[in-house]
Amino acid sequence: MAKSKKRKTISKGFGAETQLRTFRRAIHSVANPRAGLSKARSLVSASHFPRIVNELGRQSAYKYIFAPTTFPKSLENFPIRTRLHELDTETELLWTASVLSIFKSDIYEFIIKKEEFERAFATEHPTRALEILEQIEVKFGFSLWLIGFKLQLLQLDKGLQAQKEYLESIFAADGMSAQATWIAYYFSIRSEENVSYSKIESDISQLGTGELADYCIHHVLGHGSKRIEHLRTPINYEEPNPIIDRFETFVTIAQQHLSRTRGEISDSFRTAVQLLGSLGDRRITNMMSALGQTILPNCDSAELRAADNYTIGQYLDVVSSDAESLELIARSRALLGNLPRSTQSSLRDRVIESMEEALSTSANAVHARHTLRKLALTLSKHPYSTQIWGFLERGHDHIFLREYSDLDRYVALNGHVSNPWNAAVYAAISNDKEWTKTLAAACPKSPAMLLRVALSSSAEGTHTLPPALPTYRKDAYEGHIAFRASDFKFAIEKYTRCAASEISYVAMTGKTYLFKALYTAKCYAQCLALIVDQAVAGESLPLQLPLAELAKKCLDESALLSSLDLSILLQILSKHVHPRWDRELSDIYENVIGQQRANRPTDLFNKPDFCSKSRFIYFLRNVCTTRILDDCTAFESMDDVESERIAICQHLLKIDAHNSASYQDEIRIITRDLNVALLLKKVQTSKIFVDEVGIRNAFEASLTDSLARYKELQNSPALTYQAQKLSKRIEEMIHTQGLLEFRDFKLPTSELEGLFHTMYLEVASQFAYSPAYGLDTHLSTTIRHGAFEGHLRGPLATEGLLCRTRNKAHYIPELTMRRLSHLVETEIDHVRRCLVRFTTRVEEMISTYLERRLRIKSSPTPDGMFALFVEPDSLAEISNTINSETTLDEVADRLVAKCWALADSSMEEIRLELGTSARSHVESAFTALIQNLEEKISRERLLPLTDAIARAHSV
């Protein structure tokens, strides 16, 4: 495996001829010229790479050494080759650019054809895009870039069978690189209709970190992923591969490197980009522009025209334009409202319409974001994929921003210099504060450019908004300018007008801006009311807002500590951010109940003026849950808690009939399995609870995709056999080609048994580990640090048998000291030593159960006694019941029931162990304590202590 080496180069003072001669000699100093090349790269100054490669590359022998795989016209000509030793990122980029520069004419032709293909892929029928891709294959041969798109197009055009047959042809090619085949296998899985982004991300996460993970993330997830640890790795892995892949990887890694860099850009990087600047690839041109080469925008471009029309409110013109900014079109559709869906349903249309849905406050907004993630995979390595990720992960509108993220920068470098939204990003990358003004000066009649200047000017500067702005847009921009000038009163006034707009998108964004202004002005109660208004109305919440910080501010204000609104905010944080907010939620819940002079939620049913109906429904449904009620002193047992929750659900059925199915399901789940409750009581852990409704919401999306995929394979036995054969074939290739770095990696599951096992593991993982809903959360709060620890430690502490530790010294409890006041000092010392040994034994036993045994059995906790994760063959009884008619709910019921059955079995094992070995350990500790005490002190003098031991022992 190639490793990064510290370079010992010839001093830059040596002449170019000396550098060239040293480089050439190093290549021929060993039998394998490629090994010699690896050595040569480390011996000369990187600044000489362009001249050396250009000079030697004129000779075919050296050209082959520099690029052993150029444009392979058959898969057999795409073999595995040894990589060169890794250099640092900028040196790798300079080397690659130097090599690519000797293939400029070929790459130039590829870029032209690639742009034609990208247009067809996004806007036309897959058949047309396949035709262009085949032309590219004829001209430029095979590459991972081509294989990825072909698998995706075959899936879109002809379905799963066709793309698997193509994958099989790749696997069948003699001598084909196992590394490339392995990536192609991921491409194939990624292309399947029913494989979600979360599924493919989970598969790749199994790789952990390291070189292979970086390379796979680069190819399969793409979008400038910040998860790539070392940018040098993908470009080094690509070094022996086809020119097309080397070029595409060079551009992507160069963009990411520039996006991540803060401060001075090195000469090596500038040279690398400039070497390929004449190719006309927009991404490279953009980087050159960001590096200081002034490239003025095209003032008549479709992109700038669309931005201008958007600025002045001509949204229909934006929607009908061929602008590349899909978000701009989606926003225009959202502002117009209720536009008909496209009948063509191209990938471009699907992205725009999903963005529009994601911008809304509807319940479908979350689903739309899932759809966009899948579309980003479908469009992987297409410019639209980058746009999608920018849209999904950006939490701002280029307003109120201190610094752009790496992804913001990466998206801008893939976009248009003519896009006014990108102006401030380029200004940040280039460290040119006048960038926006320069662009506006070049296009003085552009309303969008004038607007960017007004919004980017300093708070004290002149802010001239362009004329002809729609009123609501003018209100928003005047609010922005006032906000930057710290005139929060005026900003709040303007944003409040936006928030009251009849246009839902304007109202939604207005509320977001209003929150920021109110929060900055320290109007926390108004912030709280604004968020809760949105929550109870069922609107999707902008979770990128500082809701956690708002909660902390509210918790510091005594006037809000009994606020029902604060309880709702804390519930939102517990559900969407982290369950640790449950502690504060429990406290505020009790304050709310207490303020109404009630003991429990059912006492509020006859208080109609307690709050608005929508708030009351939300409070009962989401705050007064079993988990929160269980923390309260008003309830004596879990049965009492569950009876209260059932009563709440029954009341909700009366006042919120729209959600009756949800309440009926919850009642069914609470009462479903009396045997479990009885079993739990046997081991005094009746508070174990798993929120089935919550975990179902968590796994439903991924299970939907997996079930559809399972049925497709189930109905096509040939596909199942093919999947098994492909998995076996790639494992053989990896072994044959000796790729040690692949040895311990498991391929994504694609055959029936493994796929069903994956479905179960997804459900079991949520059942076990969901922070807000899962079993482990309740094991921690109620068994490990509740019933179990309290049951063992409580009687011993009550009787003063456990020593306390202070500054690493052990102290006998005061109660025991009073009981033994008649003993002399030497006897007290003996008692102390005995109680320390006893305390240590008890604490060690408790620790064993807390840290090792009362855990879910898994790799980190192999001694855990809750065995939920089982092998595939133990699921056959469930998988055999699945057919084309089986519904998602039925599968979910059966998988959750399996989790419960395993939890029940585990509880039986725990009960047995606690009644045998654990009890024996406790008995032994008590016996040893008494024996040790009586070795030096008579039984009569120990009587007060031995009585205490007997009482503790009997509990």
RARA-V245248 format. One record per pair of residues at least 6 apart in sequence whose ideal C-beta (glycine too) atoms are under 7 Angstrom apart, sorted by the first residue. I is the first residue (numbers start at 1). J is the second residue. If there is no record, write none. Layout:
i;j
I;J
I;J
This chain:
i;j
1;741
2;83
2;84
2;85
2;86
2;236
3;85
3;86
4;86
4;87
4;88
4;232
5;42
5;85
7;42
7;87
8;42
9;43
9;44
9;45
10;18
10;19
10;22
10;43
10;44
10;45
12;45
12;47
16;48
16;51
19;44
19;45
19;48
19;52
20;52
20;55
22;43
22;44
23;40
23;43
23;44
23;52
24;56
26;36
26;39
26;40
26;43
27;33
27;36
27;37
27;40
27;65
28;36
29;36
29;39
30;36
33;65
34;65
34;82
37;65
37;84
38;84
38;85
41;84
41;87
41;95
42;85
44;52
46;91
46;94
46;268
47;268
49;94
49;95
49;98
50;98
50;101
50;271
50;275
53;66
53;98
53;99
53;102
54;101
54;102
56;62
57;63
57;66
57;102
63;102
66;99
67;99
67;243
68;81
68;240
69;78
69;81
69;240
69;241
69;242
70;242
70;243
71;140
71;141
71;242
71;243
72;78
72;141
72;142
72;242
73;141
75;142
75;170
75;173
75;176
76;173
76;174
76;175
76;176
78;142
78;176
78;177
78;180
78;242
79;175
79;177
80;177
80;178
80;179
80;737
81;240
82;240
83;236
83;237
83;239
83;240
84;239
86;232
86;236
87;95
87;232
88;232
89;231
89;232
89;257
90;266
90;268
90;269
91;268
92;232
92;235
92;236
93;235
93;250
93;253
93;254
93;257
93;269
93;272
94;268
94;271
94;272
96;235
96;246
96;250
97;250
97;272
97;275
97;276
98;275
100;107
100;243
100;246
100;247
100;250
100;276
101;275
101;276
103;243
104;279
106;243
107;243
107;247
107;279
108;279
108;280
110;140
110;244
111;279
111;280
111;281
113;132
113;135
113;136
116;132
117;129
117;132
117;133
117;136
118;382
118;383
120;128
120;129
120;132
121;129
121;382
122;346
122;347
122;348
122;382
122;384
123;346
123;348
124;346
126;153
126;156
126;157
127;157
129;153
130;153
130;157
133;146
133;149
133;150
133;153
136;146
137;146
140;244
141;242
142;242
143;242
143;244
143;245
144;180
144;183
144;219
144;245
145;244
145;245
145;248
145;381
147;170
147;184
147;187
148;187
148;380
148;381
150;166
151;163
151;166
151;167
151;187
151;188
151;191
152;191
152;378
154;162
154;163
154;166
155;163
155;191
155;192
155;193
160;192
160;712
160;719
161;716
161;719
163;188
163;191
164;188
164;719
164;722
167;184
167;188
167;726
168;722
168;726
170;176
170;181
170;184
171;181
171;726
171;729
171;730
178;730
178;733
178;734
178;737
178;739
179;739
181;730
181;733
182;730
182;742
183;216
183;219
185;726
185;730
185;747
186;216
186;220
186;748
189;195
189;200
189;203
189;748
189;750
190;200
190;220
190;377
192;709
194;705
194;708
194;709
194;712
195;705
195;709
196;370
196;374
196;701
196;702
196;705
197;373
197;374
197;376
197;377
198;702
199;702
199;705
200;220
200;377
201;221
203;748
204;216
204;217
204;220
204;221
206;746
207;213
207;216
207;745
209;229
211;233
211;741
212;741
212;742
214;228
214;229
214;230
214;233
214;234
215;233
215;234
215;237
217;225
217;227
217;228
218;228
218;234
222;380
222;381
222;385
223;376
223;385
223;386
223;389
224;255
224;256
224;259
224;386
224;407
224;410
226;406
228;234
231;253
231;256
231;257
234;249
234;253
235;249
235;250
235;253
238;245
238;246
238;249
251;281
251;283
251;284
254;272
254;273
254;287
255;283
255;287
255;410
255;413
255;414
256;410
257;269
258;287
258;290
258;413
258;429
259;406
259;409
259;410
259;413
260;406
265;291
270;291
273;284
273;287
273;288
273;291
274;288
276;284
277;284
277;288
283;413
283;414
285;295
286;413
286;417
287;413
288;295
289;295
289;417
289;426
290;413
290;426
290;429
290;430
292;430
295;417
296;442
297;304
297;417
297;418
297;439
297;442
297;443
298;304
298;418
299;442
299;443
299;446
301;416
301;418
302;321
302;322
302;323
303;323
303;324
303;325
303;416
303;418
303;419
304;418
304;443
304;446
304;448
305;321
306;318
306;321
306;323
306;325
306;328
307;328
307;419
307;420
307;448
308;446
308;447
308;448
309;317
309;318
310;318
310;328
310;332
311;447
311;448
311;451
311;466
312;447
312;468
312;469
313;470
313;473
315;332
315;335
315;336
316;336
318;328
318;329
318;332
319;329
319;332
319;333
319;339
323;329
324;416
325;419
326;348
326;351
326;352
326;355
326;384
326;387
327;355
327;387
327;391
329;352
330;352
330;355
330;356
330;359
331;359
333;339
333;352
333;356
334;356
334;359
334;360
334;505
335;503
335;505
335;506
337;503
337;504
341;353
342;349
342;353
347;375
347;378
347;379
348;384
350;375
351;372
351;375
351;384
351;388
354;368
354;371
354;372
354;375
355;372
355;391
357;364
357;365
357;368
358;365
358;368
358;369
358;372
359;505
360;504
361;504
361;508
361;539
361;540
363;538
365;540
366;540
369;392
370;701
372;388
372;392
373;392
375;388
376;385
376;388
376;389
379;385
383;414
386;410
386;411
386;414
387;411
389;407
390;407
390;411
393;407
394;408
395;544
398;421
398;424
399;455
399;480
400;483
400;516
404;425
404;428
408;425
409;425
409;429
412;422
412;425
412;426
415;422
416;422
417;426
420;448
420;449
420;452
423;435
423;436
423;439
423;452
424;436
424;456
426;435
427;433
427;435
427;436
436;452
436;453
436;456
437;453
439;449
440;446
440;449
440;450
440;452
440;453
443;449
447;466
450;466
451;465
451;466
451;477
454;463
454;464
454;465
455;477
455;480
457;463
459;484
459;485
463;481
465;474
465;477
472;498
472;501
472;503
472;506
475;494
475;497
475;498
476;494
476;498
476;510
476;513
478;494
479;491
479;494
479;495
479;513
482;490
482;491
482;494
483;491
483;517
488;517
488;520
488;521
491;517
492;514
492;517
492;518
492;521
495;510
495;513
495;514
495;517
496;514
498;506
498;509
498;510
498;513
499;507
499;510
499;511
499;514
500;507
501;507
501;510
511;530
511;534
512;542
512;545
514;530
515;527
515;530
515;531
515;545
518;526
518;527
518;530
519;527
519;546
519;550
524;550
524;553
524;554
524;557
525;560
527;550
528;550
528;554
528;565
528;566
528;569
529;565
531;541
531;547
531;569
532;565
532;568
532;569
532;615
534;541
535;541
535;568
535;572
535;618
536;614
536;615
536;618
541;572
543;576
547;569
547;572
547;573
548;573
548;577
550;569
551;569
551;570
551;573
554;560
554;566
555;584
560;566
561;588
561;591
562;591
562;592
562;595
564;592
564;611
564;615
564;619
566;588
567;585
567;588
567;589
567;592
567;619
567;623
568;618
568;619
568;623
570;581
570;584
570;585
570;588
571;585
571;622
571;623
573;581
574;581
574;582
574;585
574;772
575;772
578;771
579;771
579;772
579;777
582;627
582;628
585;628
586;628
586;631
586;632
589;623
589;628
590;632
593;599
593;600
596;604
596;607
596;610
598;604
599;634
600;634
600;644
601;620
601;624
601;644
601;648
602;644
602;647
602;648
604;610
605;651
610;616
617;652
617;655
617;656
620;648
620;651
620;652
621;652
624;648
626;641
626;642
626;645
626;689
627;689
627;691
629;635
629;641
629;644
629;645
630;638
630;641
630;687
635;641
635;644
638;686
638;687
642;670
645;670
646;667
646;670
649;663
649;666
649;667
652;663
653;660
653;663
665;693
666;693
669;692
669;693
673;900
676;900
676;904
677;686
679;904
679;907
680;686
680;688
680;907
682;911
683;907
683;910
683;911
683;914
684;787
684;791
685;782
685;783
685;787
685;788
687;782
687;786
687;787
688;778
688;782
688;783
689;778
690;767
690;773
690;774
690;775
690;778
691;773
692;896
694;770
694;772
694;773
695;766
695;767
695;770
695;773
695;774
696;892
698;766
698;770
698;773
699;762
699;763
699;766
702;762
703;759
703;762
703;763
703;888
703;892
704;888
706;755
706;758
706;759
707;759
707;888
707;891
709;755
710;752
710;755
710;756
710;759
710;882
711;884
713;719
713;720
713;752
713;755
714;752
715;884
720;751
720;752
723;750
723;751
724;751
727;747
727;750
727;751
730;747
734;742
749;755
749;758
753;872
754;872
756;875
756;879
757;872
757;875
759;895
760;875
760;895
760;898
761;869
763;895
763;896
763;899
764;868
764;869
764;899
766;774
767;774
767;775
767;868
767;896
767;899
768;774
768;775
768;776
768;856
768;868
769;776
771;777
775;856
775;866
775;903
776;856
779;854
783;854
784;850
784;854
788;849
788;854
789;846
789;850
792;846
793;802
793;846
795;952
795;955
796;802
796;842
796;952
799;948
799;951
799;952
800;813
800;815
800;816
800;948
801;835
801;838
801;948
801;949
801;952
802;839
802;842
803;810
803;811
803;812
803;835
803;836
803;839
804;811
804;813
810;832
810;836
812;831
812;832
812;835
816;945
819;944
819;945
819;948
820;828
820;831
820;944
820;945
823;941
827;937
830;936
830;937
831;933
834;929
834;932
834;933
837;932
838;925
838;929
841;925
842;925
845;921
852;861
852;863
853;863
853;864
853;865
854;865
855;861
855;864
855;866
856;864
856;866
856;868
857;864
857;865
857;866
857;867
857;869
858;864
858;869
865;906
865;909
865;910
866;903
866;906
867;902
867;906
868;899
868;902
868;903
870;902
878;894
878;895
878;898
881;894
882;891
926;949
926;953
929;949
930;946
930;949
933;942
934;942
939;946
